[in-house]
């Protein structure tokens, strides 16, 4: 049996304004990989801010770039900078 292969023509999803700002704020600081959002899965209000869950195409910055589908959870506090609280590889 062969492995899953990511669809080569996968397109980025247009994110709602606030979620898009949070995603860019975090991913622009990450080195060693790029992230393309393909789905905004969920949002959860918590006591000190908002959590966002995205599915993304992750491309590692290697000699032979490797692509993965990942789940990324970002926390945006009411005051302060957004942070990644989890990245989980799906494919």
PyMOL Python script that loads the backbone (N, CA, C, O; Angstrom):
from pymol import cmd

cmd.read_pdbstr("""\
ATOM      1  N   UNK A   1       0.824  -1.180   0.000  1.00  0.00           N
ATOM      2  CA  UNK A   1       0.000   0.000   0.000  1.00  0.00           C
ATOM      3  C   UNK A   1       0.870   1.246   0.000  1.00  0.00           C
ATOM      4  O   UNK A   1       1.901   1.279   0.672  1.00  0.00           O
ATOM      5  N   UNK A   2       0.477   2.259  -0.733  1.00  0.00           N
ATOM      6  CA  UNK A   2       1.264   3.481  -0.801  1.00  0.00           C
ATOM      7  C   UNK A   2       0.832   4.469   0.290  1.00  0.00           C
ATOM      8  O   UNK A   2      -0.209   4.311   0.929  1.00  0.00           O
ATOM      9  N   UNK A   3       1.673   5.494   0.477  1.00  0.00           N
ATOM     10  CA  UNK A   3       1.371   6.536   1.453  1.00  0.00           C
ATOM     11  C   UNK A   3       0.449   7.576   0.836  1.00  0.00           C
ATOM     12  O   UNK A   3       0.328   7.670  -0.386  1.00  0.00           O
ATOM     13  N   UNK A   4      -0.192   8.347   1.685  1.00  0.00           N
ATOM     14  CA  UNK A   4      -0.988   9.479   1.225  1.00  0.00           C
ATOM     15  C   UNK A   4      -0.062  10.504   0.596  1.00  0.00           C
ATOM     16  O   UNK A   4       1.061  10.700   1.060  1.00  0.00           O
ATOM     17  N   UNK A   5      -0.529  11.158  -0.455  1.00  0.00           N
ATOM     18  CA  UNK A   5       0.202  12.241  -1.099  1.00  0.00           C
ATOM     19  C   UNK A   5      -0.696  13.474  -1.078  1.00  0.00           C
ATOM     20  O   UNK A   5      -1.858  13.414  -1.480  1.00  0.00           O
ATOM     21  N   UNK A   6      -0.145  14.591  -0.607  1.00  0.00           N
ATOM     22  CA  UNK A   6      -0.935  15.817  -0.582  1.00  0.00           C
ATOM     23  C   UNK A   6      -1.288  16.241  -1.998  1.00  0.00           C
ATOM     24  O   UNK A   6      -0.478  16.117  -2.918  1.00  0.00           O
ATOM     25  N   UNK A   7      -2.478  16.731  -2.157  1.00  0.00           N
ATOM     26  CA  UNK A   7      -2.944  17.232  -3.443  1.00  0.00           C
ATOM     27  C   UNK A   7      -2.054  18.411  -3.842  1.00  0.00           C
ATOM     28  O   UNK A   7      -1.957  19.379  -3.089  1.00  0.00           O
ATOM     29  N   UNK A   8      -1.403  18.354  -5.009  1.00  0.00           N
ATOM     30  CA  UNK A   8      -0.429  19.394  -5.370  1.00  0.00           C
ATOM     31  C   UNK A   8      -1.044  20.770  -5.616  1.00  0.00           C
ATOM     32  O   UNK A   8      -0.350  21.778  -5.488  1.00  0.00           O
ATOM     33  N   UNK A   9      -2.317  20.834  -5.961  1.00  0.00           N
ATOM     34  CA  UNK A   9      -2.959  22.114  -6.248  1.00  0.00           C
ATOM     35  C   UNK A   9      -3.774  22.637  -5.070  1.00  0.00           C
ATOM     36  O   UNK A   9      -4.710  23.414  -5.252  1.00  0.00           O
ATOM     37  N   UNK A  10      -3.413  22.208  -3.865  1.00  0.00           N
ATOM     38  CA  UNK A  10      -4.117  22.667  -2.672  1.00  0.00           C
ATOM     39  C   UNK A  10      -4.048  24.192  -2.606  1.00  0.00           C
ATOM     40  O   UNK A  10      -2.982  24.774  -2.808  1.00  0.00           O
ATOM     41  N   UNK A  11      -5.156  24.827  -2.329  1.00  0.00           N
ATOM     42  CA  UNK A  11      -5.238  26.291  -2.293  1.00  0.00           C
ATOM     43  C   UNK A  11      -5.444  26.787  -0.863  1.00  0.00           C
ATOM     44  O   UNK A  11      -6.028  26.101  -0.025  1.00  0.00           O
ATOM     45  N   UNK A  12      -4.957  27.977  -0.614  1.00  0.00           N
ATOM     46  CA  UNK A  12      -5.163  28.614   0.691  1.00  0.00           C
ATOM     47  C   UNK A  12      -6.605  29.072   0.804  1.00  0.00           C
ATOM     48  O   UNK A  12      -7.204  29.507  -0.180  1.00  0.00           O
ATOM     49  N   UNK A  13      -7.156  28.976   1.992  1.00  0.00           N
ATOM     50  CA  UNK A  13      -8.498  29.460   2.268  1.00  0.00           C
ATOM     51  C   UNK A  13      -8.399  30.934   2.673  1.00  0.00           C
ATOM     52  O   UNK A  13      -7.419  31.352   3.289  1.00  0.00           O
ATOM     53  N   UNK A  14      -9.407  31.699   2.326  1.00  0.00           N
ATOM     54  CA  UNK A  14      -9.456  33.094   2.769  1.00  0.00           C
ATOM     55  C   UNK A  14      -9.996  33.101   4.197  1.00  0.00           C
ATOM     56  O   UNK A  14     -11.108  32.642   4.458  1.00  0.00           O
ATOM     57  N   UNK A  15      -9.198  33.622   5.103  1.00  0.00           N
ATOM     58  CA  UNK A  15      -9.566  33.617   6.515  1.00  0.00           C
ATOM     59  C   UNK A  15     -10.336  34.879   6.875  1.00  0.00           C
ATOM     60  O   UNK A  15     -10.071  35.950   6.328  1.00  0.00           O
ATOM     61  N   UNK A  16     -11.300  34.753   7.805  1.00  0.00           N
ATOM     62  CA  UNK A  16     -11.972  35.960   8.320  1.00  0.00           C
ATOM     63  C   UNK A  16     -10.922  36.910   8.886  1.00  0.00           C
ATOM     64  O   UNK A  16      -9.855  36.478   9.321  1.00  0.00           O
ATOM     65  N   UNK A  17     -11.225  38.183   8.878  1.00  0.00           N
ATOM     66  CA  UNK A  17     -10.276  39.248   9.224  1.00  0.00           C
ATOM     67  C   UNK A  17      -9.459  38.955  10.485  1.00  0.00           C
ATOM     68  O   UNK A  17      -8.231  38.909  10.412  1.00  0.00           O
ATOM     69  N   UNK A  18     -10.098  38.757  11.622  1.00  0.00           N
ATOM     70  CA  UNK A  18      -9.380  38.576  12.894  1.00  0.00           C
ATOM     71  C   UNK A  18      -8.528  37.309  12.879  1.00  0.00           C
ATOM     72  O   UNK A  18      -7.373  37.331  13.304  1.00  0.00           O
ATOM     73  N   UNK A  19      -9.095  36.203  12.390  1.00  0.00           N
ATOM     74  CA  UNK A  19      -8.352  34.948  12.336  1.00  0.00           C
ATOM     75  C   UNK A  19      -7.152  35.074  11.398  1.00  0.00           C
ATOM     76  O   UNK A  19      -6.084  34.527  11.673  1.00  0.00           O
ATOM     77  N   UNK A  20      -7.331  35.790  10.298  1.00  0.00           N
ATOM     78  CA  UNK A  20      -6.239  35.997   9.352  1.00  0.00           C
ATOM     79  C   UNK A  20      -5.096  36.791   9.965  1.00  0.00           C
ATOM     80  O   UNK A  20      -3.927  36.475   9.746  1.00  0.00           O
ATOM     81  N   UNK A  21      -5.434  37.822  10.732  1.00  0.00           N
ATOM     82  CA  UNK A  21      -4.408  38.627  11.410  1.00  0.00           C
ATOM     83  C   UNK A  21      -3.622  37.783  12.410  1.00  0.00           C
ATOM     84  O   UNK A  21      -2.395  37.865  12.472  1.00  0.00           O
ATOM     85  N   UNK A  22      -4.334  36.976  13.187  1.00  0.00           N
ATOM     86  CA  UNK A  22      -3.697  36.127  14.196  1.00  0.00           C
ATOM     87  C   UNK A  22      -2.785  35.112  13.511  1.00  0.00           C
ATOM     88  O   UNK A  22      -1.657  34.897  13.955  1.00  0.00           O
ATOM     89  N   UNK A  23      -3.262  34.489  12.437  1.00  0.00           N
ATOM     90  CA  UNK A  23      -2.473  33.491  11.718  1.00  0.00           C
ATOM     91  C   UNK A  23      -1.181  34.111  11.181  1.00  0.00           C
ATOM     92  O   UNK A  23      -0.102  33.543  11.352  1.00  0.00           O
ATOM     93  N   UNK A  24      -1.288  35.266  10.537  1.00  0.00           N
ATOM     94  CA  UNK A  24      -0.100  35.936   9.984  1.00  0.00           C
ATOM     95  C   UNK A  24       0.865  36.363  11.086  1.00  0.00           C
ATOM     96  O   UNK A  24       2.079  36.229  10.938  1.00  0.00           O
ATOM     97  N   UNK A  25       0.320  36.879  12.196  1.00  0.00           N
ATOM     98  CA  UNK A  25       1.154  37.330  13.312  1.00  0.00           C
ATOM     99  C   UNK A  25       2.065  36.210  13.803  1.00  0.00           C
ATOM    100  O   UNK A  25       3.238  36.437  14.098  1.00  0.00           O
ATOM    101  N   UNK A  26       1.517  35.006  13.888  1.00  0.00           N
ATOM    102  CA  UNK A  26       2.282  33.868  14.405  1.00  0.00           C
ATOM    103  C   UNK A  26       3.184  33.252  13.338  1.00  0.00           C
ATOM    104  O   UNK A  26       4.374  33.050  13.577  1.00  0.00           O
ATOM    105  N   UNK A  27       2.633  32.957  12.173  1.00  0.00           N
ATOM    106  CA  UNK A  27       3.408  32.203  11.178  1.00  0.00           C
ATOM    107  C   UNK A  27       4.533  33.021  10.561  1.00  0.00           C
ATOM    108  O   UNK A  27       5.513  32.444  10.089  1.00  0.00           O
ATOM    109  N   UNK A  28       4.426  34.341  10.549  1.00  0.00           N
ATOM    110  CA  UNK A  28       5.519  35.161  10.015  1.00  0.00           C
ATOM    111  C   UNK A  28       6.774  35.074  10.877  1.00  0.00           C
ATOM    112  O   UNK A  28       7.862  35.421  10.419  1.00  0.00           O
ATOM    113  N   UNK A  29       6.635  34.618  12.116  1.00  0.00           N
ATOM    114  CA  UNK A  29       7.779  34.516  13.035  1.00  0.00           C
ATOM    115  C   UNK A  29       8.405  33.121  13.043  1.00  0.00           C
ATOM    116  O   UNK A  29       9.496  32.942  13.584  1.00  0.00           O
ATOM    117  N   UNK A  30       7.736  32.140  12.456  1.00  0.00           N
ATOM    118  CA  UNK A  30       8.238  30.761  12.492  1.00  0.00           C
ATOM    119  C   UNK A  30       9.298  30.580  11.419  1.00  0.00           C
ATOM    120  O   UNK A  30       9.085  30.940  10.261  1.00  0.00           O
ATOM    121  N   UNK A  31      10.425  30.031  11.797  1.00  0.00           N
ATOM    122  CA  UNK A  31      11.524  29.752  10.874  1.00  0.00           C
ATOM    123  C   UNK A  31      11.619  28.248  10.644  1.00  0.00           C
ATOM    124  O   UNK A  31      11.329  27.455  11.539  1.00  0.00           O
ATOM    125  N   UNK A  32      12.026  27.867   9.444  1.00  0.00           N
ATOM    126  CA  UNK A  32      12.231  26.449   9.135  1.00  0.00           C
ATOM    127  C   UNK A  32      11.059  25.805   8.428  1.00  0.00           C
ATOM    128  O   UNK A  32      11.145  24.654   8.001  1.00  0.00           O
ATOM    129  N   UNK A  33       9.956  26.540   8.299  1.00  0.00           N
ATOM    130  CA  UNK A  33       8.779  26.005   7.609  1.00  0.00           C
ATOM    131  C   UNK A  33       7.866  27.157   7.214  1.00  0.00           C
ATOM    132  O   UNK A  33       7.905  28.234   7.809  1.00  0.00           O
ATOM    133  N   UNK A  34       7.043  26.911   6.197  1.00  0.00           N
ATOM    134  CA  UNK A  34       5.996  27.861   5.836  1.00  0.00           C
ATOM    135  C   UNK A  34       4.651  27.175   6.042  1.00  0.00           C
ATOM    136  O   UNK A  34       4.555  25.949   5.999  1.00  0.00           O
ATOM    137  N   UNK A  35       3.620  27.975   6.267  1.00  0.00           N
ATOM    138  CA  UNK A  35       2.293  27.446   6.563  1.00  0.00           C
ATOM    139  C   UNK A  35       1.253  28.128   5.693  1.00  0.00           C
ATOM    140  O   UNK A  35       1.199  29.355   5.609  1.00  0.00           O
ATOM    141  N   UNK A  36       0.426  27.313   5.046  1.00  0.00           N
ATOM    142  CA  UNK A  36      -0.667  27.811   4.222  1.00  0.00           C
ATOM    143  C   UNK A  36      -1.972  27.307   4.843  1.00  0.00           C
ATOM    144  O   UNK A  36      -2.179  26.097   4.923  1.00  0.00           O
ATOM    145  N   UNK A  37      -2.854  28.207   5.282  1.00  0.00           N
ATOM    146  CA  UNK A  37      -4.111  27.747   5.884  1.00  0.00           C
ATOM    147  C   UNK A  37      -5.044  27.173   4.821  1.00  0.00           C
ATOM    148  O   UNK A  37      -5.286  27.801   3.790  1.00  0.00           O
ATOM    149  N   UNK A  38      -5.561  25.983   5.080  1.00  0.00           N
ATOM    150  CA  UNK A  38      -6.520  25.380   4.146  1.00  0.00           C
ATOM    151  C   UNK A  38      -7.909  25.244   4.763  1.00  0.00           C
ATOM    152  O   UNK A  38      -8.882  24.983   4.056  1.00  0.00           O
ATOM    153  N   UNK A  39      -8.001  25.423   6.095  1.00  0.00           N
ATOM    154  CA  UNK A  39      -9.293  25.366   6.772  1.00  0.00           C
ATOM    155  C   UNK A  39      -9.188  26.020   8.139  1.00  0.00           C
ATOM    156  O   UNK A  39      -8.274  25.723   8.909  1.00  0.00           O
ATOM    157  N   UNK A  40     -10.123  26.907   8.439  1.00  0.00           N
ATOM    158  CA  UNK A  40     -10.283  27.425   9.801  1.00  0.00           C
ATOM    159  C   UNK A  40     -11.327  26.528  10.436  1.00  0.00           C
ATOM    160  O   UNK A  40     -12.510  26.612  10.107  1.00  0.00           O
ATOM    161  N   UNK A  41     -10.885  25.659  11.357  1.00  0.00           N
ATOM    162  CA  UNK A  41     -11.765  24.622  11.917  1.00  0.00           C
ATOM    163  C   UNK A  41     -12.678  25.135  13.020  1.00  0.00           C
ATOM    164  O   UNK A  41     -13.874  24.844  13.039  1.00  0.00           O
ATOM    165  N   UNK A  42     -12.099  25.906  13.941  1.00  0.00           N
ATOM    166  CA  UNK A  42     -12.876  26.277  15.129  1.00  0.00           C
ATOM    167  C   UNK A  42     -12.257  27.477  15.824  1.00  0.00           C
ATOM    168  O   UNK A  42     -11.100  27.836  15.601  1.00  0.00           O
ATOM    169  N   UNK A  43     -13.069  28.078  16.668  1.00  0.00           N
ATOM    170  CA  UNK A  43     -12.633  29.182  17.523  1.00  0.00           C
ATOM    171  C   UNK A  43     -13.261  28.946  18.893  1.00  0.00           C
ATOM    172  O   UNK A  43     -14.419  28.542  18.997  1.00  0.00           O
ATOM    173  N   UNK A  44     -12.472  29.208  19.952  1.00  0.00           N
ATOM    174  CA  UNK A  44     -12.996  29.038  21.308  1.00  0.00           C
ATOM    175  C   UNK A  44     -12.589  30.225  22.156  1.00  0.00           C
ATOM    176  O   UNK A  44     -11.406  30.546  22.269  1.00  0.00           O
ATOM    177  N   UNK A  45     -13.583  30.876  22.755  1.00  0.00           N
ATOM    178  CA  UNK A  45     -13.316  31.971  23.684  1.00  0.00           C
ATOM    179  C   UNK A  45     -12.912  31.351  25.019  1.00  0.00           C
ATOM    180  O   UNK A  45     -13.608  30.483  25.545  1.00  0.00           O
ATOM    181  N   UNK A  46     -11.785  31.803  25.559  1.00  0.00           N
ATOM    182  CA  UNK A  46     -11.323  31.346  26.871  1.00  0.00           C
ATOM    183  C   UNK A  46     -11.170  32.575  27.766  1.00  0.00           C
ATOM    184  O   UNK A  46     -11.285  33.705  27.292  1.00  0.00           O
ATOM    185  N   UNK A  47     -10.915  32.361  29.037  1.00  0.00           N
ATOM    186  CA  UNK A  47     -10.926  33.467  29.997  1.00  0.00           C
ATOM    187  C   UNK A  47      -9.950  34.587  29.656  1.00  0.00           C
ATOM    188  O   UNK A  47     -10.232  35.751  29.943  1.00  0.00           O
ATOM    189  N   UNK A  48      -8.820  34.266  29.055  1.00  0.00           N
ATOM    190  CA  UNK A  48      -7.808  35.295  28.783  1.00  0.00           C
ATOM    191  C   UNK A  48      -7.620  35.601  27.297  1.00  0.00           C
ATOM    192  O   UNK A  48      -6.630  36.228  26.920  1.00  0.00           O
ATOM    193  N   UNK A  49      -8.563  35.164  26.444  1.00  0.00           N
ATOM    194  CA  UNK A  49      -8.427  35.451  25.016  1.00  0.00           C
ATOM    195  C   UNK A  49      -9.217  34.480  24.153  1.00  0.00           C
ATOM    196  O   UNK A  49     -10.301  34.033  24.525  1.00  0.00           O
ATOM    197  N   UNK A  50      -8.652  34.163  22.990  1.00  0.00           N
ATOM    198  CA  UNK A  50      -9.323  33.297  22.016  1.00  0.00           C
ATOM    199  C   UNK A  50      -8.336  32.280  21.468  1.00  0.00           C
ATOM    200  O   UNK A  50      -7.187  32.609  21.175  1.00  0.00           O
ATOM    201  N   UNK A  51      -8.798  31.032  21.332  1.00  0.00           N
ATOM    202  CA  UNK A  51      -8.023  29.981  20.683  1.00  0.00           C
ATOM    203  C   UNK A  51      -8.602  29.746  19.291  1.00  0.00           C
ATOM    204  O   UNK A  51      -9.820  29.726  19.112  1.00  0.00           O
ATOM    205  N   UNK A  52      -7.719  29.568  18.309  1.00  0.00           N
ATOM    206  CA  UNK A  52      -8.111  29.282  16.931  1.00  0.00           C
ATOM    207  C   UNK A  52      -7.479  27.969  16.513  1.00  0.00           C
ATOM    208  O   UNK A  52      -6.319  27.704  16.830  1.00  0.00           O
ATOM    209  N   UNK A  53      -8.250  27.132  15.792  1.00  0.00           N
ATOM    210  CA  UNK A  53      -7.715  25.882  15.266  1.00  0.00           C
ATOM    211  C   UNK A  53      -7.751  25.936  13.736  1.00  0.00           C
ATOM    212  O   UNK A  53      -8.803  26.145  13.131  1.00  0.00           O
ATOM    213  N   UNK A  54      -6.576  25.743  13.129  1.00  0.00           N
ATOM    214  CA  UNK A  54      -6.427  25.759  11.682  1.00  0.00           C
ATOM    215  C   UNK A  54      -5.909  24.411  11.199  1.00  0.00           C
ATOM    216  O   UNK A  54      -5.183  23.731  11.923  1.00  0.00           O
ATOM    217  N   UNK A  55      -6.274  24.021   9.985  1.00  0.00           N
ATOM    218  CA  UNK A  55      -5.581  22.965   9.267  1.00  0.00           C
ATOM    219  C   UNK A  55      -4.739  23.687   8.229  1.00  0.00           C
ATOM    220  O   UNK A  55      -5.220  24.595   7.551  1.00  0.00           O
ATOM    221  N   UNK A  56      -3.480  23.280   8.106  1.00  0.00           N
ATOM    222  CA  UNK A  56      -2.540  23.977   7.236  1.00  0.00           C
ATOM    223  C   UNK A  56      -1.692  22.994   6.453  1.00  0.00           C
ATOM    224  O   UNK A  56      -1.462  21.861   6.875  1.00  0.00           O
ATOM    225  N   UNK A  57      -1.237  23.458   5.307  1.00  0.00           N
ATOM    226  CA  UNK A  57      -0.184  22.749   4.590  1.00  0.00           C
ATOM    227  C   UNK A  57       1.121  23.324   5.116  1.00  0.00           C
ATOM    228  O   UNK A  57       1.363  24.528   5.037  1.00  0.00           O
ATOM    229  N   UNK A  58       1.955  22.448   5.651  1.00  0.00           N
ATOM    230  CA  UNK A  58       3.257  22.834   6.181  1.00  0.00           C
ATOM    231  C   UNK A  58       4.315  22.397   5.172  1.00  0.00           C
ATOM    232  O   UNK A  58       4.340  21.240   4.754  1.00  0.00           O
ATOM    233  N   UNK A  59       5.181  23.317   4.787  1.00  0.00           N
ATOM    234  CA  UNK A  59       6.289  22.978   3.893  1.00  0.00           C
ATOM    235  C   UNK A  59       7.577  23.253   4.642  1.00  0.00           C
ATOM    236  O   UNK A  59       7.882  24.395   4.989  1.00  0.00           O
ATOM    237  N   UNK A  60       8.332  22.185   4.887  1.00  0.00           N
ATOM    238  CA  UNK A  60       9.585  22.311   5.628  1.00  0.00           C
ATOM    239  C   UNK A  60      10.661  22.883   4.722  1.00  0.00           C
ATOM    240  O   UNK A  60      10.732  22.537   3.543  1.00  0.00           O
ATOM    241  N   UNK A  61      11.493  23.752   5.262  1.00  0.00           N
ATOM    242  CA  UNK A  61      12.573  24.383   4.508  1.00  0.00           C
ATOM    243  C   UNK A  61      13.780  23.457   4.508  1.00  0.00           C
ATOM    244  O   UNK A  61      14.728  23.641   5.271  1.00  0.00           O
ATOM    245  N   UNK A  62      13.724  22.466   3.643  1.00  0.00           N
ATOM    246  CA  UNK A  62      14.816  21.504   3.515  1.00  0.00           C
ATOM    247  C   UNK A  62      15.283  21.487   2.066  1.00  0.00           C
ATOM    248  O   UNK A  62      14.661  22.103   1.200  1.00  0.00           O
ATOM    249  N   UNK A  63      16.381  20.781   1.803  1.00  0.00           N
ATOM    250  CA  UNK A  63      16.907  20.684   0.442  1.00  0.00           C
ATOM    251  C   UNK A  63      15.850  20.158  -0.515  1.00  0.00           C
ATOM    252  O   UNK A  63      15.702  20.663  -1.627  1.00  0.00           O
ATOM    253  N   UNK A  64      15.115  19.140  -0.078  1.00  0.00           N
ATOM    254  CA  UNK A  64      14.005  18.569  -0.854  1.00  0.00           C
ATOM    255  C   UNK A  64      12.743  18.851  -0.044  1.00  0.00           C
ATOM    256  O   UNK A  64      12.340  18.021   0.770  1.00  0.00           O
ATOM    257  N   UNK A  65      12.097  20.035  -0.258  1.00  0.00           N
ATOM    258  CA  UNK A  65      10.975  20.451   0.593  1.00  0.00           C
ATOM    259  C   UNK A  65       9.921  19.357   0.767  1.00  0.00           C
ATOM    260  O   UNK A  65       9.444  18.762  -0.199  1.00  0.00           O
ATOM    261  N   UNK A  66       9.585  19.120   2.004  1.00  0.00           N
ATOM    262  CA  UNK A  66       8.639  18.082   2.383  1.00  0.00           C
ATOM    263  C   UNK A  66       7.351  18.752   2.842  1.00  0.00           C
ATOM    264  O   UNK A  66       7.396  19.673   3.658  1.00  0.00           O
ATOM    265  N   UNK A  67       6.199  18.308   2.331  1.00  0.00           N
ATOM    266  CA  UNK A  67       4.929  18.897   2.711  1.00  0.00           C
ATOM    267  C   UNK A  67       4.102  17.982   3.587  1.00  0.00           C
ATOM    268  O   UNK A  67       4.104  16.763   3.411  1.00  0.00           O
ATOM    269  N   UNK A  68       3.396  18.577   4.530  1.00  0.00           N
ATOM    270  CA  UNK A  68       2.537  17.839   5.455  1.00  0.00           C
ATOM    271  C   UNK A  68       1.244  18.601   5.672  1.00  0.00           C
ATOM    272  O   UNK A  68       1.182  19.814   5.471  1.00  0.00           O
ATOM    273  N   UNK A  69       0.214  17.882   6.083  1.00  0.00           N
ATOM    274  CA  UNK A  69      -1.020  18.509   6.539  1.00  0.00           C
ATOM    275  C   UNK A  69      -0.952  18.495   8.059  1.00  0.00           C
ATOM    276  O   UNK A  69      -0.759  17.445   8.672  1.00  0.00           O
ATOM    277  N   UNK A  70      -1.114  19.674   8.665  1.00  0.00           N
ATOM    278  CA  UNK A  70      -0.997  19.767  10.116  1.00  0.00           C
ATOM    279  C   UNK A  70      -2.201  20.494  10.708  1.00  0.00           C
ATOM    280  O   UNK A  70      -2.915  21.229  10.024  1.00  0.00           O
ATOM    281  N   UNK A  71      -2.397  20.264  11.993  1.00  0.00           N
ATOM    282  CA  UNK A  71      -3.382  21.022  12.773  1.00  0.00           C
ATOM    283  C   UNK A  71      -2.579  21.985  13.642  1.00  0.00           C
ATOM    284  O   UNK A  71      -1.659  21.569  14.347  1.00  0.00           O
ATOM    285  N   UNK A  72      -2.925  23.270  13.592  1.00  0.00           N
ATOM    286  CA  UNK A  72      -2.233  24.273  14.394  1.00  0.00           C
ATOM    287  C   UNK A  72      -3.254  24.978  15.284  1.00  0.00           C
ATOM    288  O   UNK A  72      -4.291  25.439  14.806  1.00  0.00           O
ATOM    289  N   UNK A  73      -2.955  25.060  16.575  1.00  0.00           N
ATOM    290  CA  UNK A  73      -3.796  25.795  17.509  1.00  0.00           C
ATOM    291  C   UNK A  73      -3.011  27.025  17.961  1.00  0.00           C
ATOM    292  O   UNK A  73      -1.874  26.922  18.421  1.00  0.00           O
ATOM    293  N   UNK A  74      -3.641  28.180  17.820  1.00  0.00           N
ATOM    294  CA  UNK A  74      -3.032  29.455  18.175  1.00  0.00           C
ATOM    295  C   UNK A  74      -3.879  30.111  19.266  1.00  0.00           C
ATOM    296  O   UNK A  74      -5.107  30.132  19.192  1.00  0.00           O
ATOM    297  N   UNK A  75      -3.197  30.643  20.276  1.00  0.00           N
ATOM    298  CA  UNK A  75      -3.876  31.390  21.343  1.00  0.00           C
ATOM    299  C   UNK A  75      -3.573  32.870  21.167  1.00  0.00           C
ATOM    300  O   UNK A  75      -2.410  33.270  21.101  1.00  0.00           O
ATOM    301  N   UNK A  76      -4.613  33.672  21.092  1.00  0.00           N
ATOM    302  CA  UNK A  76      -4.475  35.137  21.038  1.00  0.00           C
ATOM    303  C   UNK A  76      -5.026  35.690  22.343  1.00  0.00           C
ATOM    304  O   UNK A  76      -6.240  35.715  22.542  1.00  0.00           O
ATOM    305  N   UNK A  77      -4.127  36.142  23.254  1.00  0.00           N
ATOM    306  CA  UNK A  77      -4.604  36.694  24.515  1.00  0.00           C
ATOM    307  C   UNK A  77      -5.310  38.034  24.299  1.00  0.00           C
ATOM    308  O   UNK A  77      -5.122  38.689  23.273  1.00  0.00           O
ATOM    309  N   UNK A  78      -6.108  38.421  25.259  1.00  0.00           N
ATOM    310  CA  UNK A  78      -6.799  39.714  25.177  1.00  0.00           C
ATOM    311  C   UNK A  78      -5.798  40.858  25.058  1.00  0.00           C
ATOM    312  O   UNK A  78      -6.072  41.858  24.394  1.00  0.00           O
ATOM    313  N   UNK A  79      -4.648  40.716  25.694  1.00  0.00           N
ATOM    314  CA  UNK A  79      -3.580  41.707  25.601  1.00  0.00           C
ATOM    315  C   UNK A  79      -2.278  40.952  25.352  1.00  0.00           C
ATOM    316  O   UNK A  79      -1.913  40.063  26.121  1.00  0.00           O
ATOM    317  N   UNK A  80      -1.592  41.307  24.290  1.00  0.00           N
ATOM    318  CA  UNK A  80      -0.318  40.654  24.007  1.00  0.00           C
ATOM    319  C   UNK A  80      -0.314  39.951  22.661  1.00  0.00           C
ATOM    320  O   UNK A  80      -1.273  40.016  21.893  1.00  0.00           O
ATOM    321  N   UNK A  81       0.798  39.276  22.404  1.00  0.00           N
ATOM    322  CA  UNK A  81       1.015  38.624  21.124  1.00  0.00           C
ATOM    323  C   UNK A  81       0.436  37.213  21.094  1.00  0.00           C
ATOM    324  O   UNK A  81       0.383  36.521  22.111  1.00  0.00           O
ATOM    325  N   UNK A  82       0.006  36.809  19.912  1.00  0.00           N
ATOM    326  CA  UNK A  82      -0.494  35.450  19.711  1.00  0.00           C
ATOM    327  C   UNK A  82       0.662  34.459  19.753  1.00  0.00           C
ATOM    328  O   UNK A  82       1.790  34.788  19.386  1.00  0.00           O
ATOM    329  N   UNK A  83       0.367  33.231  20.209  1.00  0.00           N
ATOM    330  CA  UNK A  83       1.373  32.174  20.294  1.00  0.00           C
ATOM    331  C   UNK A  83       0.789  30.855  19.811  1.00  0.00           C
ATOM    332  O   UNK A  83      -0.405  30.597  19.955  1.00  0.00           O
ATOM    333  N   UNK A  84       1.651  30.028  19.236  1.00  0.00           N
ATOM    334  CA  UNK A  84       1.255  28.665  18.870  1.00  0.00           C
ATOM    335  C   UNK A  84       1.254  27.827  20.140  1.00  0.00           C
ATOM    336  O   UNK A  84       2.244  27.800  20.871  1.00  0.00           O
ATOM    337  N   UNK A  85       0.140  27.140  20.405  1.00  0.00           N
ATOM    338  CA  UNK A  85       0.085  26.275  21.578  1.00  0.00           C
ATOM    339  C   UNK A  85       0.153  24.803  21.193  1.00  0.00           C
ATOM    340  O   UNK A  85       0.288  23.940  22.060  1.00  0.00           O
ATOM    341  N   UNK A  86       0.060  24.511  19.902  1.00  0.00           N
ATOM    342  CA  UNK A  86       0.181  23.127  19.474  1.00  0.00           C
ATOM    343  C   UNK A  86       0.207  22.989  17.961  1.00  0.00           C
ATOM    344  O   UNK A  86      -0.514  23.678  17.239  1.00  0.00           O
ATOM    345  N   UNK A  87       1.065  22.071  17.500  1.00  0.00           N
ATOM    346  CA  UNK A  87       1.100  21.669  16.100  1.00  0.00           C
ATOM    347  C   UNK A  87       1.078  20.156  16.077  1.00  0.00           C
ATOM    348  O   UNK A  87       1.905  19.507  16.718  1.00  0.00           O
ATOM    349  N   UNK A  88       0.143  19.599  15.347  1.00  0.00           N
ATOM    350  CA  UNK A  88      -0.012  18.146  15.261  1.00  0.00           C
ATOM    351  C   UNK A  88      -0.015  17.742  13.789  1.00  0.00           C
ATOM    352  O   UNK A  88      -0.801  18.266  12.999  1.00  0.00           O
ATOM    353  N   UNK A  89       0.857  16.818  13.424  1.00  0.00           N
ATOM    354  CA  UNK A  89       0.914  16.343  12.042  1.00  0.00           C
ATOM    355  C   UNK A  89      -0.233  15.381  11.780  1.00  0.00           C
ATOM    356  O   UNK A  89      -0.436  14.426  12.528  1.00  0.00           O
ATOM    357  N   UNK A  90      -0.984  15.639  10.711  1.00  0.00           N
ATOM    358  CA  UNK A  90      -2.103  14.784  10.328  1.00  0.00           C
ATOM    359  C   UNK A  90      -1.712  13.845   9.192  1.00  0.00           C
ATOM    360  O   UNK A  90      -2.044  12.660   9.218  1.00  0.00           O
ATOM    361  N   UNK A  91      -1.009  14.374   8.200  1.00  0.00           N
ATOM    362  CA  UNK A  91      -0.507  13.579   7.060  1.00  0.00           C
ATOM    363  C   UNK A  91       0.904  14.008   6.734  1.00  0.00           C
ATOM    364  O   UNK A  91       1.515  13.470   5.811  1.00  0.00           O
TER     365      UNK A  91
END
""", "prot")
cmd.dss("prot")
cmd.show_as("cartoon", "prot")
cmd.util.cbc("prot")
cmd.orient("prot")
